[in-house]
């Protein structure tokens, strides 16, 4: 499990740059750089709803990350093995506007 920092503040799972989802999926099967990736677990916050929703009562510093970015050095059998992962995408309204900033091409 990776130490995750997420700056996608308008994601429903984001609470103080931590994720409350429990696990995420990073997409980007053909990615050659971080901008070719995305957090497929992104869900935009909606007015009138709780700031986050999850089966977890509190957001966690560590999280399980499934990853389709097979060209990333941290991808091992579709799992992320990085010690620390940064997800970027300030102002994102769609998962394609997010990215795994930790991506590093093999």
N, C-alpha and C positions, 0 to 999 in steps of 0.2 A: 504494500500500500504506500502511496506517495503522499508527501506533505503537499497540500494543494493551496494555492492562493488564486482566488478568482476576483478579477476587477470588473466583471460584468454585473454592475450594480442593479440593473433592471431585470435580472433573472429572478424568478420567483423563489429559487432555491438559495440565493445568495443572502448571507447574513454576516455583515462585518468582514467581507472578503473570504468567507468560508462557505462551504457547500453543505446544505442540509439534506441532499438527495440520498446520500449513502454510497452511490457509485455513479460514474458517468461514462459516456461513450464519446471518444474522440474520433471523428470521421476524417477522411482524407486518404482514401486508398491509393490515389495517384499523386499525393503531395510530394513536392520536392523542396518545399520551404514551409515555414509556419503559416503563411497566408493561404496555403492549400489545405489547411486543416480547419476543423470547427468542433465546437462542443455540441454534439447532437442531442444532448440532454437539456439544452437551453429551453426554458419556457418563460416567456415574457410576463412580468408582473401585470396584473390588471387592477384597475381602480376598484376600491371597495372590497378587495380580498386581503387576506393576511399577507404580511410581508414575505413569508415563505411557507411552503407546505411540504410535508415530508412524513415518512414513517419515523424519522429520527426526532427526538424531542429537542435536541440541540445540534447546531452545525458542528462539524468535525474538522480538525486540522488534517487528518489523514483520510484517504479515500481510495477505493478500488477504482482503477481506470482501465476500461477495455479500450483498445486502440486499433483502428483500421489503417493507420499510417505506417505501412510496412517498410517504407524507406527510412524511417527514423531509427537512430541507433538505440533508442530506449524501448523499441517494440520487440517483445519476445513472445512469440506465439500469440499475438493479438492482445497482449497485456502490456501495460506500461510498467517499466522497471526503474524509472527515474526516481531518485530520492526526493526531488522537489519538482513540482509542475506549476507553471503559471498559465492561467487562462486569461486572454485579453479580449476586449470587445466593448469598451465603454460606449454606451448609447445604442447597443445592438437591439434590433427589433426582430431579428431572425437568427437562427443558429449559424447561417452562412456569414454573419457579421461578427462572429467570434472566432478565436484561433488559439491553438496551443502554442504559446510563445517559447516553450521548452523544446519544441521540435528541432532536431539536428540531423541532417541527412547522413546516411551511412556512407 
